[in-house]
Amino acid sequence: MSTAATSHLLPVFARVDLAFERGEGVWLYGTDGERYLDFTSGVAVNALGHAHPHLVAALQAQAAKLWHMSNLFRSPDGEKVAARLCEASFADLVFFANSGAEAMEAAIKLTRKFHAAGGHPERYRIITFEGAFHGRTLATLAAGGQEKYLEGFGPRVEGFDQVPLGDLEATKRAIGPHTAGILIEAVQGEGGVRSAPLSFFKALRQLCDEHGLLLVFDEVQTGMGRTGELFAYKWTGVTPDVMALAKALGGGFPVGACLATAHAAAGMTAGSHGSTFGGNPLAMAAAGAVLDVMLAPGFLDHVRRMSLVLKQKLAAVVDRYPDVLSEVRGEGLLIGLKAVVPAGDLVTALRGQKLLTVGAGDNVVRLLPPLIVTEAEIEEGVARLERACATLSEDHAGQKARS
């Protein structure tokens, strides 16, 4: 029986009347007694699946020692995780936060502070791209620029100039004496699993170098192995100055991070930013355990192999059901199915087949399986997709016959 009518939770989520009591690997077990194949992964969060033994052991061990000690003191565990992230990336320095939005707030502040510290406080504006999603705080909403999320919250935070994704000339025109940086997602997850051409990323790097701007990558969804590289910037052919991470970084435990070069972060001194819970011992234990698994030999090779298998099998389903699906998009295991039918109808039909997926912009359904997914589990997921498509195709044919 639904408890939605009596819930005391603020009703800001359009929640499906479905709840889970436990998970194991790529499977979730509902309070309804059913078993569900999880190709949502908490929206790209549970990258190592549910109840991964190494993550569980790390968190249990830390929980018995220390939960919180404040950033007034040194954080040996935080220093270790930061060093590992820097060793695996372009970065020299890391700020730990609790979410993607907080990581992005840090990136925005760092970008503005860079110019202020260099004697140019007037350079605070950041160029962003249509279809982007950078978070739910007032600043990150303004950066994303989507009216449906901004409506009703008063004047938007100043300092963001949006241009069409992939439009180099529009980007050049947007650069002015007040521009501080350019912010882009390697793949727009919420925006419909869309990405700009590689040549565009290279042109952005060149523009930033020519104009003294910082290039900021939002890798909240694409980071930590999701696209087949530990960080998606690695396949774009360019290196950013600043990068935001979250979601998969803690494997399900809340943690975000803003990574930067020492040059870009030069303005961030004691007191310029902070977080009560950022980098707490539990989060650092979780992030360290995730890195143990993801940096192990063969892990990212597995993600790339499973991506190829999944894309090939999905392409065959698209060919068989052109009245339901039109295109397969994405990198690694961040996959988008462009739907012909309403994407919400497809998500519902898939849930009816006990396959959990998540919608996105541009009438796209995202498939975000845990990165540990096996070929057999992919085959099972595609079989469930095929059954859902068959049902939707029959419904579509019936509607056409009646009209």
Steps between C-alpha positions, in 0.01 A plus 500: 500500500634844409613731779553797269186679626627498861870564437660788688772537235490827308328407172772626264558160338258326264557170676389168353305289750780247532744447787797273555627317805838376380730472201767262377720576201279617213180382669256678733244322713173686546273510800246352258701176496618550141857508370599787268795535262650839586610690189461831684772455766353779710550723191862399438587484872516128583778440248619187680150368550326441831671367815841467335700304759811721485294819548295345779813386686669839465198691628436259788863521612498880491161525674648326801789751521401857413204666325580869518779722629455835316723669245655700783750213516710301255335222302754222431241288318387799294860575408544141376187504286588844361849378409355200316255716305778740403731216398225362274411839346635840395434654842731619777240583765160367615214648702257243640129574523183293547329511160533591136335836549747586777791387284372727223454793740865459599601492132302818427646684800851383417463624140388845614761521774778413257447826314431709811825380654676593177375856519194464274190469720287618207562163333231286662274384216501135388387371160272194521304295248134442423367171632750493787417397854743604775297464821212638708659786693417852384838543329507159332139543383600828339797327339271234355256766386193278473187708560296212646746476791544877547134600505375639829836552668541870432775670300750251367860517619694729267808399311413225251479532121338207320572401142391201288703183559762458230460851355855630489417838345236570767757405765754741355241781491414438866858564615543853630697706753296350785540132402676279755459150361312242297302220667399184314392139558696239304160337441173669593330231707181679609500685168439184298839322487632756253861592437679758289749390230856441621613790283278729707670402826839566343381839378377586853842419643662723241256785573568476872876508441472800265278704733638395838181314599456189711351191335268323745367147448188387682570128542248442776325236287774404252787468747624188682494251217152560361618572144771234489777729624547593864421857392322584175730791418762241408318400181422859396865567425516804728590563862286733713624732773218411740278191531199417718433141612233334714245221441718188453792639703356352822331199339175601671636698795453878458826664391596758241832650398633801314839431340727774363852581392709698747495790253120508477457467877752768592230733634346245737661572835399431861144621558408540132283187500395224736267214589405354837468142379723516191764226504368336817660166597207287382497667158875462465481132590236449232687700235825320577328162463347606166844602374642164613255322270499741206878537481555124505636355173228408253211689662465770234568244225194314628288816484605561140426138401157506661428832329570346160283197577214715624510742207503218246204326659307827536560587134332173402195586715481846341500336157218265599280766662538825300153608619627497861872588480706704256859526625766375744722770652773532757843394617601209721205399716330839477257397227201687363211352303330768292134404509227544239229437758495729807810417705291482816285227344813300422638540855164379637488204259855402597411518868214264419769260377689549828773706328575837662608789275484880518376766261696794363443802279439478125257207552785267599508208743834446676648158569753531783583147617759451774848486347539144632215377277567171319420402144231262626336783696514725193332226296230475766449877497475513121251213501282698742535807279392296199189376679410857601552621141279220367220607734537868409516416130176302522333786689622747236370280218165467674469877543578554132239244398234671712580851373 
